[in-house]
Amino acid sequence: MSEPMMISEHPDLIRVRAVQPLDGFIAHVVFTNGQERDIDFSPYLEGPIFEPIRQNLELFRQVFVDHGAPTWQNGADIDPDTLYYDGAPPWADESQQQPNGAKVFA
């Protein structure tokens, strides 16, 4: 007997297919919907896990794609929605979010 199929309320999720470092903290990003952009990652490299990456451009250049997200060897990654939508995706309920974009669950 097969499991019932779940229908998502959200559109198809857009993920990162490829990432290629360019100059500084800019990288060329290819998304799964075919869009391509050169993105400055500097604003997203905040917090302790990104400290070594911010301090060493060679570490930044070691970025790779894991499960659709730009990722580094130390486990740091950036949500592809953040890159694609330059913040929270349009279906996120902004009334349930903190100023830093974190979702609140009651």
C-alpha positions in Angstrom: 0.0 0.0 0.0 1.5 3.4 -1.0 1.6 6.5 1.2 -0.8 9.3 0.4 0.7 12.1 -1.6 1.1 15.4 0.2 0.3 18.6 -1.8 2.5 21.5 -0.9 1.0 24.9 -0.2 4.2 26.5 -1.5 5.4 26.9 -5.1 8.2 24.7 -6.3 11.2 25.5 -4.1 14.1 27.2 -6.0 17.5 25.9 -4.9 21.0 26.6 -6.0 22.3 24.3 -8.8 25.8 25.8 -9.0 28.0 28.4 -7.4 31.3 29.8 -8.7 33.3 32.4 -6.7 34.3 35.5 -8.6 36.0 38.6 -7.1 36.0 39.2 -3.4 32.8 37.8 -1.8 30.9 37.8 -5.1 29.9 34.5 -6.6 28.0 33.5 -9.7 24.9 31.5 -8.7 22.8 29.3 -10.9 19.4 28.5 -9.5 17.3 25.4 -10.3 14.8 27.5 -12.3 17.6 28.5 -14.7 18.1 32.0 -13.4 21.7 33.1 -12.9 23.0 36.0 -10.8 26.2 37.5 -9.5 25.6 37.9 -5.8 27.6 39.7 -3.2 27.6 37.3 -0.2 29.1 39.8 2.2 25.8 40.8 3.9 25.0 37.1 4.5 28.3 36.2 6.2 27.2 37.1 9.7 27.5 35.2 12.9 30.3 33.1 14.5 30.1 30.2 12.0 30.9 32.6 9.1 33.8 34.3 11.0 36.5 32.2 9.5 35.0 32.6 6.0 34.8 36.4 6.4 38.5 36.5 7.6 39.9 34.3 4.8 38.8 34.8 1.2 40.4 31.4 0.3 37.9 29.7 2.6 35.0 31.6 0.9 36.2 30.4 -2.5 35.9 26.8 -1.3 32.1 27.1 -1.4 30.2 24.2 -2.9 26.5 23.2 -3.3 25.0 20.7 -0.8 21.3 19.9 -0.9 20.6 23.0 -2.9 22.5 25.5 -0.7 25.9 27.2 -0.9 27.9 25.5 1.8 31.4 25.5 3.3 33.5 22.7 4.9 32.8 24.1 8.5 29.1 23.4 8.0 28.1 27.0 7.3 25.5 27.4 4.6 23.1 30.0 3.3 19.4 29.3 2.7 18.8 29.5 -1.1 15.5 31.4 -0.5 17.5 34.1 1.2 19.7 34.5 -1.9 16.9 34.1 -4.4 14.4 36.4 -2.8 17.0 38.6 -1.1 15.4 37.8 2.3 12.3 35.8 3.2 10.4 34.1 0.4 7.0 35.7 -0.6 5.0 32.9 1.0 6.5 33.5 4.5 4.0 35.0 6.9 5.8 38.2 7.8 3.6 38.7 10.9 5.2 35.6 12.3 8.8 36.7 11.8 11.3 38.4 13.9 13.2 41.4 12.5 16.1 39.1 11.7 13.8 36.9 9.6 13.5 34.0 12.1 10.1 32.5 12.2 8.2 32.4 15.5 6.2 29.3 16.3 3.6 29.5 19.1 
